[in-house]
Amino acid sequence: MRKTLISSLFMLSIMFSGPYEVGALVEDFSGAECFPENGDEWSLYDYLNENNEGNYQIIWLVLFDANNYTSREETTITEYYYNLYKDQGLVVVGMGANWEGSYTCREWGVVSEISYPIIDDNHLDIRSLFTEGDPPHHVLINYDMRLIYSQSGTVLDPDFLADFQDELTIALDELAMLSTRYNVTIPKNPQLNQCYPNPFNPTTTISYNLSKDAHVSLMIYDLMGKQIKQLVHTRQERGLNRSVGWNGLDSQNKPVSGGIYLYRIQIGDYFDTQKMVLLK
């Protein structure tokens, strides 16, 4: 039976003694959506699989201030990752505050061109559950409502983004294993995704989907068709979010020059090639 929604975040804050630590079970909390709709009730436990048609999901909470320049610049990356991984079970929710004197909630969503919801956290009730510091702050909660990541910093920082993506990849891999076990969310067709970041320096991540167990070959070429490096050459199990990184080194582990490169995948009889730009 679904847990009763907490009707007041104020009552929750009275009972709560401090920010959650990684590994803790996150209790249900709710808030009012202010983008794209205004006033709709939102609840964390709506994403529990028993409340969500049996779907397993990872929740990424983006805690931000509307008057914070870094928070505004981050939206391009958060939207990119949402679109890249939403079919694998990633949910992104913005938790915004400090609307006065800058953007309204709806203006923020429209100007940022995001498609995920924003919850009005102007009284910082939700933020206080995860941090006592300044935004931006990023939170990952797994399918069983355990806190698996909570850090202040910006995904604009390559080192911060790399650490965040490591945790996200682990969580999505676990989700894919659950999906396979319970026959949920298996891709219908193989697919090569756009690498990220692109352009990049010094590393980028290439992800792809497997609709069935298959031999995978992933190669890097220059524009003249010369093979630069083989990244994958093995049989893999079906699933979403298979990924591999490239650090700009050739097969002899020597740095290559900046420019346009091609990455080409073969999954059984499926082929695809995409471009990426290495900045030097």
JOKA-V306102 format. One record per run of one state. SS is the DSSP state (@ for helix, = for strand, . for the rest). FROM is the first residue (numbers start at 0). TO is the last residue. If there is no record, write none. Layout:
((SS & FROM & TO) (SS & FROM & TO))
This chain:
((. & 0 & 7) (@ & 8 & 14) (. & 15 & 23) (= & 24 & 24) (. & 25 & 28) (= & 29 & 34) (. & 35 & 39) (= & 40 & 42) (@ & 43 & 46) (. & 47 & 47) (@ & 48 & 50) (. & 51 & 56) (= & 57 & 64) (. & 65 & 67) (@ & 68 & 87) (. & 88 & 88) (= & 89 & 96) (. & 97 & 103) (@ & 104 & 111) (. & 112 & 116) (= & 117 & 119) (. & 120 & 125) (@ & 126 & 128) (. & 129 & 135) (= & 136 & 140) (. & 141 & 144) (= & 145 & 151) (. & 152 & 156) (@ & 157 & 180) (. & 181 & 189) (= & 190 & 191) (. & 192 & 194) (= & 195 & 195) (. & 196 & 198) (= & 199 & 199) (. & 200 & 202) (= & 203 & 209) (. & 210 & 212) (= & 213 & 221) (. & 222 & 225) (= & 226 & 235) (. & 236 & 237) (= & 238 & 245) (. & 246 & 247) (= & 248 & 248) (. & 249 & 253) (= & 254 & 254) (. & 255 & 257) (= & 258 & 266) (. & 267 & 268) (= & 269 & 277) (. & 278 & 279))
